[in-house]
Amino acid sequence: MSVSPKILIVEDEPIIAEDIADLCTIKGYDVCGVAFSAGEAMVMIEALQPSLILLDINLNDEIDGLELGDHISKKTNIPFIYITSYSDKATLQKVKETSPLGYIVKPFNKEQIYSTIEVAWFQMQKNSSPGWQLDNVNHQLITPLTERETEVLRCIYKGMENAQISAQLYISRNTVKFHVKNIFEKFDAHNRAELIYKLNKMMA
């Protein structure tokens, strides 16, 4: 089962922010928050740990969306998509330097929002997940992984801590600990480093 992105919207126009949030909610995405400035966004990124950010370039703040995008790119592993009315050559050059996963030009429609999020999210999942063949891994385990254990294992492989896994999969930290314990037992691993080492050997 694919995990749906937990989205933070950064947009200084409340009406536009509400429109984006509504479109995301209609499509079944979890909108975890809306920030109206870069400063507010940085606080919310730390507190909410979103898995995807929709970021306006023209923010009414000392820090604009491009600077925030650069910060997100360098300081976190959270993917982001720009939403902006700017599409000139100079802006696009600056955009490329911050490595976004998408670019939506205003005015947008729900199809643009949905298709851009879906493609970006697929790419992020593809690039950040190991290229394992689950059947091959399970074949080498005495007791195969459950679907939920597989999701937790993918999060561990990405370097997520238990709190981040809890937020990503919408399960309690105690449930995460339970699954991590079971995964360690199935791989006969005593810590995460040993777990990743054994998983990589199975996928080699």
RANORHU-V71649 format. One record per residue. N is the residue number from 1. NEAR is the number of other ideal C-beta (glycine too) atoms within 12 Angstrom. Layout:
N_NEAR ; N_NEAR
This chain:
1_11 ; 2_18 ; 3_31 ; 4_26 ; 5_40 ; 6_32 ; 7_43 ; 8_43 ; 9_45 ; 10_51 ; 11_43 ; 12_29 ; 13_22 ; 14_17 ; 15_13 ; 16_28 ; 17_30 ; 18_17 ; 19_25 ; 20_40 ; 21_27 ; 22_18 ; 23_29 ; 24_37 ; 25_21 ; 26_15 ; 27_24 ; 28_17 ; 29_30 ; 30_25 ; 31_35 ; 32_29 ; 33_27 ; 34_33 ; 35_39 ; 36_25 ; 37_27 ; 38_32 ; 39_22 ; 40_26 ; 41_39 ; 42_28 ; 43_16 ; 44_28 ; 45_33 ; 46_20 ; 47_16 ; 48_30 ; 49_28 ; 50_38 ; 51_39 ; 52_43 ; 53_49 ; 54_53 ; 55_49 ; 56_41 ; 57_39 ; 58_26 ; 59_32 ; 60_20 ; 61_23 ; 62_10 ; 63_25 ; 64_29 ; 65_39 ; 66_34 ; 67_26 ; 68_40 ; 69_42 ; 70_25 ; 71_25 ; 72_36 ; 73_24 ; 74_14 ; 75_15 ; 76_26 ; 77_23 ; 78_43 ; 79_36 ; 80_43 ; 81_46 ; 82_42 ; 83_41 ; 84_34 ; 85_20 ; 86_23 ; 87_19 ; 88_13 ; 89_10 ; 90_13 ; 91_24 ; 92_19 ; 93_13 ; 94_23 ; 95_32 ; 96_17 ; 97_16 ; 98_30 ; 99_26 ; 100_35 ; 101_35 ; 102_33 ; 103_33 ; 104_36 ; 105_23 ; 106_23 ; 107_15 ; 108_28 ; 109_15 ; 110_20 ; 111_14 ; 112_23 ; 113_35 ; 114_27 ; 115_19 ; 116_34 ; 117_39 ; 118_25 ; 119_22 ; 120_33 ; 121_34 ; 122_22 ; 123_21 ; 124_28 ; 125_27 ; 126_16 ; 127_16 ; 128_23 ; 129_25 ; 130_26 ; 131_17 ; 132_23 ; 133_14 ; 134_24 ; 135_14 ; 136_18 ; 137_29 ; 138_23 ; 139_15 ; 140_22 ; 141_25 ; 142_11 ; 143_15 ; 144_20 ; 145_32 ; 146_19 ; 147_17 ; 148_23 ; 149_33 ; 150_30 ; 151_32 ; 152_37 ; 153_40 ; 154_33 ; 155_34 ; 156_35 ; 157_28 ; 158_25 ; 159_17 ; 160_28 ; 161_19 ; 162_24 ; 163_19 ; 164_26 ; 165_36 ; 166_25 ; 167_27 ; 168_34 ; 169_34 ; 170_20 ; 171_24 ; 172_15 ; 173_20 ; 174_14 ; 175_20 ; 176_30 ; 177_19 ; 178_21 ; 179_31 ; 180_33 ; 181_19 ; 182_24 ; 183_38 ; 184_26 ; 185_18 ; 186_27 ; 187_33 ; 188_18 ; 189_25 ; 190_15 ; 191_15 ; 192_25 ; 193_16 ; 194_17 ; 195_29 ; 196_24 ; 197_18 ; 198_26 ; 199_35 ; 200_18 ; 201_17 ; 202_26 ; 203_22 ; 204_14
